[in-house]
Amino acid sequence: MRLTTTTTETAQQAEDGLESSSRSITVKPTAGAAAAVPAWARWPVLAITAAVAAALGLTSGRYGYFGDELYFLAAGRHLSWSYADQPPLIPLLARLMDTLFPDSVAALRLPATLATALGVVVASLIAREFGGGRRAQVLAAATCAVSFGLLGSGHELSTYVIDSFGWTVITWLLVRWVRTRQDRLLLASGLVTTLCLQIKDLVAVFWIVVACAVLLVGPRDLLRRPLLWVGAAIAVVCSLPNLWWQAHHGWPELTMTELVAAEQDLIGGRLTFVPLVLLYAGLPAGAVLFCYGIWRLLRSAELAPYRFLGWTILGVLAVFLVNNGRQSYVTGVFALATAAAVVELCRGQPARWLRWTTTWPIYALTAVIAVTMTLPLRPLSWDRGGLGSPVTALSTDWPGLTSTVADAVHSLPEGERAGVVVLADTYWQASALDQFGPRYGLPKVYSGSRGFWYFGAPPDGAGPTVFLGSDATALRRYFRDVREVGSFHNPQGMPGINTGVSIWVCTGQRAAWSQMWPDLRDFDVNDRITPLYRRIADQAASRSPRP
């Protein structure tokens, strides 16, 4: 699409670094901007969206709550301005869904399903803003639909799926602003950013990189728009309660950043970051289009006004690579890159192998890989001893674990039961006992693990302690008598978390809980996870045929 520009506009583009190509750049006055884009491919895009929603909705009720979902529910029962590991919105959302639909796994996951499905729609709108016609819009939607990372995270309520959707909306608003220069879009992007900051703090990285990219290649006019800064001010003001809580509690989220890096080292750290990002984009179609889209944003004359977004994607990747972050942190830029890729593919004459990327057999293969690897379709019997999907392993038989702990509590002498303290080793276990405990008559649950520690200590003067965990060594310094009274085994569970764990009764307390509690704070669950991975590797090796 070739449009002429006035002398004034051309001078402004030169200032902003947009005239990097000899071809004319598409810029139209705001009044005519609405007619400058192709019609939205409504029905095929909505059909793909419905398919994604159906796939997630029909599988949402399988297995049970994932461990982190249980923690969100527990956090929602302890509403706060912030938490040790996240801002407050997801726990608040979990509480809302559980209030409206008590004990419904599928209902809890409904926001994630909707966010993932709507992300498909926004991906098609980004392609439309780039000038993509019906085929490009459908391809952008389909690529988003078969993304390994987006489909996988969309199966459960998590910070990543809602945050990624927010990033996708922000990129669409930025792309649309470049074409129309309607500043209300910048204010809208600020409002979406405000919501994202109540989910995770990662969107701040996105905006910092955007600012650097704009200063490098333009359009510098973006940073001179008042409504951009109005939106930024709203986001900062709304984040002050979260920041106050973090400062008041010693910035525990910074500790969490270090622990995330340590957890990433268990799966290869920085060496596996880029391969896992490509896997999350979707193999093979999504990964190829993600890379091609970045390349075209940086090189295409037609996409020259959006060049800063190509550098933004690279900058975000670089920040999280250096910081040893999770691959899921960058899923919010997938739709931007793949939309640029399919628009360029439909616009030009790419190599034959690249054209094959957008054929239906390749998309079908990508969909099969994504669905079979991310959605809970396999029989539970396939996932034994933590050797299958970690999501499956941490989603099974939490009620059974709770029942076993309840049996230990009810076996205590009647006089001791009234003041018993139930203590769990990890926040997953504590959250499960908090969710299912009332139906089994369990009292309030406590844990020193991560964010659960901040929910409070047991009262001084309490009775005996029933401890759930794989190792009670640390408790022997606080109790004179620590004896094992039971154990729990779940064939599909994660060793040390929801299988292969013991129940201990601890008596003869040496100090009050208010004195012990600071020493029991434990952010790091890697001391459980590392032996777990070693055990899984040993089990896999023992099952492999010997030469």
HELIX and SHEET records of a PDB file:
HELIX    1   1 THR A    7  GLU A   15  1                                   9    
HELIX    2   2 THR A   30  ALA A   36  5                                   7    
HELIX    3   3 ARG A   42  THR A   59  1                                  18    
HELIX    4   4 GLY A   67  GLY A   76  1                                  10    
HELIX    5   5 LEU A   89  LEU A  100  1                                  12    
HELIX    6   6 VAL A  105  LEU A  108  1                                   4    
HELIX    7   7 LEU A  110  GLU A  129  1                                  20    
HELIX    8   8 ARG A  134  ALA A  145  1                                  12    
HELIX    9   9 PHE A  148  SER A  153  1                                   6    
HELIX   10  10 THR A  159  THR A  180  1                                  22    
HELIX   11  11 ARG A  184  LEU A  197  1                                  14    
HELIX   12  12 VAL A  203  VAL A  217  1                                  15    
HELIX   13  13 ARG A  220  ARG A  224  5                                   5    
HELIX   14  14 PRO A  226  HIS A  248  1                                  23    
HELIX   15  15 PRO A  252  ASP A  265  1                                  14    
HELIX   16  16 ARG A  270  ALA A  281  1                                  12    
HELIX   17  17 ALA A  285  ARG A  299  1                                  15    
HELIX   18  18 ALA A  304  TYR A  306  5                                   3    
HELIX   19  19 ARG A  307  VAL A  322  1                                  16    
HELIX   20  20 GLN A  327  VAL A  333  5                                   7    
HELIX   21  21 PHE A  334  ARG A  347  1                                  14    
HELIX   22  22 ARG A  352  TRP A  356  1                                   5    
HELIX   23  23 TRP A  360  THR A  374  1                                  15    
HELIX   24  24 LEU A  380  TRP A  382  5                                   3    
HELIX   25  25 PRO A  390  ALA A  393  1                                   4    
HELIX   26  26 TRP A  398  HIS A  410  1                                  13    
HELIX   27  27 GLU A  414  ARG A  417  1                                   4    
HELIX   28  28 TYR A  427  PHE A  436  1                                  10    
HELIX   29  29 GLY A  437  TYR A  440  5                                   4    
HELIX   30  30 ARG A  450  PHE A  455  5                                   6    
HELIX   31  31 THR A  473  ARG A  477  5                                   5    
HELIX   32  32 TRP A  513  LEU A  520  1                                   8    
HELIX   33  33 ASN A  526  ARG A  543  1                                  18    
SHEET    1   A 5 VAL A 445  SER A 447  0                                        
SHEET    2   A 5 VAL A 421  ALA A 424  1                                        
SHEET    3   A 5 THR A 465  GLY A 469  1                                        
SHEET    4   A 5 VAL A 501  GLN A 509 -1                                        
SHEET    5   A 5 PHE A 479  PHE A 488 -1                                        
END                                                                             
